[in-house]
């Protein structure tokens, strides 16, 4: 049991790391890259970056991390995944909002620390628990058996 949980957490971490690079890279590209497309709109930049990273993470988690626990309905699974990610993204955006607009920390370092370290860190906890409890909640498929779990639809 512990070995399976550690393996699952490791896979979740790898997928999360790839999604994190997409999230942070796109956020900084939109805010500070050529033309500073969203230079004065940190929340919009964070939301766009998080949405793109969410799609990357869904593919990785569905196909690898939780491949043995998928729902029978791909549509319902994606909707549940989106809801959990909105909650996780809300944590990161709220962290950025408090830092940038309430506390007045507006430097690139402060925005990145609040959105991409504190916010993403807390959001990751929300996401993992949400994925385990709400999204990928099918019964594990024994090793060597292909296919989707036969868990009831939510």
C-alpha positions as CSV (number, residue, x, y, z in Angstrom):
1,X,0.0,0.0,0.0
2,X,2.7,2.5,1.0
3,X,4.8,1.6,-2.0
4,X,1.8,2.3,-4.4
5,X,1.1,5.6,-2.6
6,X,4.8,6.7,-2.9
7,X,4.8,5.7,-6.6
8,X,1.6,7.7,-7.2
9,X,2.9,10.7,-5.4
10,X,6.2,10.6,-7.4
11,X,4.2,10.4,-10.7
12,X,2.0,13.3,-9.5
13,X,5.1,15.3,-8.7
14,X,6.7,14.7,-12.1
15,X,3.4,15.7,-13.9
16,X,3.1,18.7,-11.5
17,X,6.7,19.8,-12.2
18,X,6.0,19.8,-16.0
19,X,2.8,21.7,-15.5
20,X,4.6,24.1,-13.1
21,X,7.2,25.0,-15.7
22,X,4.4,25.7,-18.2
23,X,2.5,27.8,-15.6
24,X,5.5,29.9,-14.4
25,X,7.0,30.2,-17.9
26,X,3.8,31.4,-19.5
27,X,3.0,33.7,-16.6
28,X,6.4,35.4,-16.9
29,X,6.2,35.5,-20.7
30,X,2.8,37.2,-20.6
31,X,3.9,39.7,-17.8
32,X,7.5,40.4,-18.7
33,X,8.2,38.9,-22.1
34,X,8.5,40.7,-25.4
35,X,5.8,43.4,-25.6
36,X,4.7,42.6,-22.0
37,X,1.3,41.5,-23.4
38,X,-0.3,41.5,-19.9
39,X,2.3,43.6,-18.1
40,X,-0.3,45.5,-16.1
41,X,-2.7,42.6,-15.6
42,X,-1.0,40.0,-13.2
43,X,-4.3,38.2,-12.4
44,X,-5.2,37.7,-16.0
45,X,-1.7,36.4,-16.8
46,X,-1.9,34.0,-13.9
47,X,-5.3,32.7,-14.9
48,X,-4.3,32.1,-18.5
49,X,-1.1,30.4,-17.5
50,X,-2.9,28.2,-14.9
51,X,-5.5,27.2,-17.5
52,X,-2.9,26.0,-20.0
53,X,-0.9,24.2,-17.2
54,X,-4.2,22.6,-16.1
55,X,-4.7,21.0,-19.5
56,X,-1.1,19.7,-19.5
57,X,-1.5,18.3,-16.0
58,X,-4.9,16.6,-16.9
59,X,-3.3,14.7,-19.8
60,X,-0.3,13.6,-17.7
61,X,-2.4,12.7,-14.6
62,X,-5.0,10.9,-16.6
63,X,-2.6,8.9,-18.8
64,X,0.0,8.2,-16.2
65,X,-0.5,9.1,-12.5
66,X,-4.0,7.9,-12.1
67,X,-4.3,5.7,-15.3
68,X,-5.6,2.8,-13.2
69,X,-8.3,4.9,-11.5
70,X,-10.0,6.7,-14.3
71,X,-13.7,7.2,-14.4
72,X,-15.7,5.5,-17.1
73,X,-17.0,8.8,-18.4
74,X,-14.1,11.0,-19.7
75,X,-16.4,14.0,-19.9
76,X,-17.5,13.7,-16.2
77,X,-13.9,13.2,-15.3
78,X,-12.7,16.3,-17.1
79,X,-15.5,18.4,-15.5
80,X,-14.6,17.2,-12.0
81,X,-10.9,17.8,-12.9
82,X,-11.7,21.3,-14.0
83,X,-13.7,22.1,-10.8
84,X,-10.8,20.9,-8.6
85,X,-8.3,22.9,-10.7
86,X,-10.5,26.1,-10.4
87,X,-10.3,25.6,-6.6
88,X,-6.5,25.1,-6.8
89,X,-6.1,28.1,-9.2
90,X,-8.2,30.2,-6.9
91,X,-5.7,29.6,-4.1
92,X,-2.8,30.8,-6.3
93,X,-4.8,33.8,-7.6
94,X,-5.9,34.8,-4.1
95,X,-2.3,34.6,-2.9
96,X,-1.2,36.9,-5.7
97,X,-4.1,39.2,-5.1
98,X,-3.3,39.6,-1.4
99,X,0.4,40.2,-2.1
100,X,0.0,42.5,-5.0
101,X,-3.1,44.5,-4.2
102,X,-3.5,44.3,-0.4
103,X,0.1,44.3,0.8
104,X,1.4,46.3,-2.1
105,X,4.2,44.0,-3.1
106,X,4.4,44.6,-6.8
107,X,7.9,43.6,-7.9
108,X,8.4,40.7,-10.3
109,X,10.0,38.7,-7.4
110,X,7.0,39.4,-5.1
111,X,4.5,38.4,-7.8
112,X,6.3,35.2,-8.6
113,X,6.8,34.3,-4.9
114,X,3.1,34.8,-4.0
115,X,1.6,33.3,-7.2
116,X,4.1,30.6,-8.2
117,X,5.6,29.4,-4.9
118,X,3.1,30.1,-2.1
119,X,-0.1,30.0,-4.2
120,X,0.9,27.0,-6.3
121,X,2.3,25.1,-3.3
122,X,-1.0,25.5,-1.4
123,X,-3.0,24.8,-4.6
124,X,-1.1,21.6,-5.1
125,X,-2.3,20.2,-1.8
126,X,-5.9,21.1,-2.8
127,X,-5.4,19.5,-6.2
128,X,-3.9,16.2,-5.0
129,X,-6.7,15.7,-2.4
130,X,-9.3,16.7,-5.0
131,X,-8.0,14.3,-7.6
132,X,-7.8,11.4,-5.2
133,X,-11.2,12.0,-3.6
134,X,-13.3,13.4,-6.5
135,X,-11.7,12.9,-9.9
136,X,-9.8,9.7,-10.2
137,X,-11.8,7.7,-7.7
138,X,-12.3,4.4,-9.6
139,X,-11.0,1.2,-8.0
140,X,-7.4,0.6,-8.9
141,X,-7.0,-1.9,-11.8
142,X,-4.7,-4.7,-10.9
143,X,-1.2,-4.5,-12.5
144,X,-1.1,-5.9,-16.0
145,X,-4.8,-5.4,-16.8
146,X,-5.6,-2.8,-19.4
147,X,-8.7,-0.6,-19.6
148,X,-10.7,1.8,-17.5
149,X,-11.9,1.0,-14.0
150,X,-15.5,0.0,-13.6
151,X,-16.2,2.5,-10.9
152,X,-19.7,4.0,-10.8
153,X,-20.2,7.4,-12.3
154,X,-20.6,10.3,-9.9
